[in-house]
Amino acid sequence: MLDTTSRRVRRPEPLAIGRTLVDLSVAHRLIQAAQIRPAALLVFESLRRAKKALSGPEWSRFVERAREHPIRAAIHCDPLTRRAFEKPRGHADDAVVLDWICRIRPPAPGGKIAGGLHAVLLERPFVAALRARRRLLAEAIDLAARGGRRPDVVAVDAGHLREADLSRAVREARVGAFFALDEDAENLARIETEYGGLGVLPVQATPGEAISQRESIPEADLVYAGGLLDRLEDDVARDLIRALWARTRPGGKLLLANFRPGVADAGYMEAFMGWRPVYRSDDELRRLFDGLEGATLTAREDAVGTIGHVIAERIGSEHLVDGLDLGQRGGRGAAS
């Protein structure tokens, strides 16, 4: 009789892993044959299917293997993908990456492979969603300034504050005090150079300092953060929201955004960009706002269903969201 008590039963590898690795090999050969666009599209689609088919642990194991595949070196010819993966500022979605996504100060040309991959990347839905988020923030500033008001504004995790380029209220000096908070000194220097003349005041502060030293954050009529929640677990995110709400004036608004589950390009983002947001559904995002005193919430998603947004509005004020192009679906309700 065979003794099998000490033997480990090795589970068969999910078919999705083998199929995706084969697809990556095919894509690698296409790149070597200078067929960059079909190779890139194959990579995106194959990773989308794998991310959907595999469990969390299976996906993590696959990502390790995908990063050992020779296609990684080719894909990292794209400077945007490589910079996100290397995280020189500590996170994938740093201000330079977002500049490149928004076609501001594009990266230096890097040859046919880099150029072809970069062109396909800039067409992807998650890139469109990030550009739409920038437009939304600019429109929120403009709506806060309508009717001759001069709102005070606080931008948290401001990056390079590129929504200011799209805001007529900022360009026409129709905003009161505008404080741009960020922990990165290089970001703040860029803000001072490009927007200091428009009245924007850079302030160095980490998310932790925004929570623990909330009294140091100026009170404002509009407080917003574009991508910060994507990097925070729930407990820290709740603490941050309460800290920012405490600095939101009566009649003011707090606007926050978050990547939603099911992002079509999540496979590529996670495998080759090292970009793993904390995804939240509309309900999960709204629950972060539970318990805010005097808050009316509006939750929406963007037109491509990639990024969700919540606006917390103090009761009794005009609705900032009137006229905002947030997408097709949404709903309102009081914070519980």
Secondary structure in CASP SS format (residue, H / E / C, confidence):
PFRMAT SS
TARGET T0000
AUTHOR 0000-0000-0000
METHOD secondary structure of the structure
MODEL  1
M C 1.00
L C 1.00
D C 1.00
T C 1.00
T C 1.00
S C 1.00
R C 1.00
R C 1.00
V C 1.00
R C 1.00
R C 1.00
P C 1.00
E C 1.00
P C 1.00
L H 1.00
A H 1.00
I H 1.00
G H 1.00
R H 1.00
T H 1.00
L H 1.00
V H 1.00
D H 1.00
L H 1.00
S H 1.00
V H 1.00
A H 1.00
H H 1.00
R H 1.00
L H 1.00
I H 1.00
Q H 1.00
A C 1.00
A C 1.00
Q C 1.00
I H 1.00
R H 1.00
P H 1.00
A H 1.00
A H 1.00
L H 1.00
L H 1.00
V H 1.00
F H 1.00
E H 1.00
S H 1.00
L H 1.00
R H 1.00
R H 1.00
A H 1.00
K H 1.00
K H 1.00
A H 1.00
L C 1.00
S C 1.00
G H 1.00
P H 1.00
E H 1.00
W H 1.00
S H 1.00
R H 1.00
F H 1.00
V H 1.00
E H 1.00
R H 1.00
A H 1.00
R H 1.00
E H 1.00
H C 1.00
P C 1.00
I H 1.00
R H 1.00
A H 1.00
A H 1.00
I H 1.00
H C 1.00
C C 1.00
D C 1.00
P H 1.00
L H 1.00
T H 1.00
R H 1.00
R H 1.00
A H 1.00
F H 1.00
E H 1.00
K C 1.00
P C 1.00
R C 1.00
G C 1.00
H C 1.00
A C 1.00
D C 1.00
D C 1.00
A H 1.00
V H 1.00
V H 1.00
L H 1.00
D H 1.00
W H 1.00
I H 1.00
C C 1.00
R C 1.00
I C 1.00
R C 1.00
P C 1.00
P C 1.00
A C 1.00
P C 1.00
G C 1.00
G C 1.00
K H 1.00
I H 1.00
A H 1.00
G H 1.00
G H 1.00
L H 1.00
H H 1.00
A H 1.00
V H 1.00
L H 1.00
L C 1.00
E C 1.00
R C 1.00
P H 1.00
F H 1.00
V H 1.00
A H 1.00
A H 1.00
L H 1.00
R H 1.00
A H 1.00
R H 1.00
R H 1.00
R H 1.00
L H 1.00
L H 1.00
A H 1.00
E H 1.00
A H 1.00
I H 1.00
D H 1.00
L H 1.00
A H 1.00
A C 1.00
R H 1.00
G H 1.00
G H 1.00
R C 1.00
R C 1.00
P C 1.00
D C 1.00
V E 1.00
V E 1.00
A E 1.00
V E 1.00
D C 1.00
A C 1.00
G C 1.00
H C 1.00
L C 1.00
R C 1.00
E H 1.00
A H 1.00
D H 1.00
L H 1.00
S C 1.00
R H 1.00
A H 1.00
V H 1.00
R H 1.00
E C 1.00
A C 1.00
R C 1.00
V C 1.00
G C 1.00
A C 1.00
F E 1.00
F E 1.00
A E 1.00
L E 1.00
D E 1.00
E C 1.00
D C 1.00
A H 1.00
E H 1.00
N H 1.00
L H 1.00
A H 1.00
R H 1.00
I H 1.00
E H 1.00
T H 1.00
E H 1.00
Y H 1.00
G H 1.00
G H 1.00
L H 1.00
G C 1.00
V E 1.00
L E 1.00
P E 1.00
V E 1.00
Q E 1.00
A C 1.00
T C 1.00
P H 1.00
G H 1.00
E H 1.00
A H 1.00
I H 1.00
S H 1.00
Q C 1.00
R H 1.00
E H 1.00
S H 1.00
I C 1.00
P C 1.00
E C 1.00
A E 1.00
D E 1.00
L E 1.00
V E 1.00
Y E 1.00
A E 1.00
G C 1.00
G C 1.00
L H 1.00
L H 1.00
D H 1.00
R H 1.00
L C 1.00
E C 1.00
D H 1.00
D H 1.00
V H 1.00
A H 1.00
R H 1.00
D H 1.00
L H 1.00
I H 1.00
R H 1.00
A H 1.00
L H 1.00
W H 1.00
A H 1.00
R C 1.00
T E 1.00
R E 1.00
P E 1.00
G E 1.00
G E 1.00
K E 1.00
L E 1.00
L E 1.00
L E 1.00
A E 1.00
N E 1.00
F E 1.00
R C 1.00
P C 1.00
G C 1.00
V C 1.00
A C 1.00
D C 1.00
A H 1.00
G H 1.00
Y H 1.00
M H 1.00
E H 1.00
A H 1.00
F H 1.00
M C 1.00
G C 1.00
W C 1.00
R C 1.00
P C 1.00
V C 1.00
Y C 1.00
R C 1.00
S C 1.00
D H 1.00
D H 1.00
E H 1.00
L H 1.00
R H 1.00
R H 1.00
L C 1.00
F C 1.00
D C 1.00
G C 1.00
L C 1.00
E C 1.00
G C 1.00
A E 1.00
T E 1.00
L E 1.00
T E 1.00
A E 1.00
R E 1.00
E E 1.00
D C 1.00
A C 1.00
V C 1.00
G C 1.00
T C 1.00
I E 1.00
G E 1.00
H E 1.00
V E 1.00
I E 1.00
A E 1.00
E E 1.00
R E 1.00
I C 1.00
G C 1.00
S C 1.00
E C 1.00
H C 1.00
L C 1.00
V C 1.00
D C 1.00
G C 1.00
L C 1.00
D C 1.00
L C 1.00
G C 1.00
Q C 1.00
R C 1.00
G E 1.00
G E 1.00
R E 1.00
G E 1.00
A E 1.00
A C 1.00
S C 1.00
END
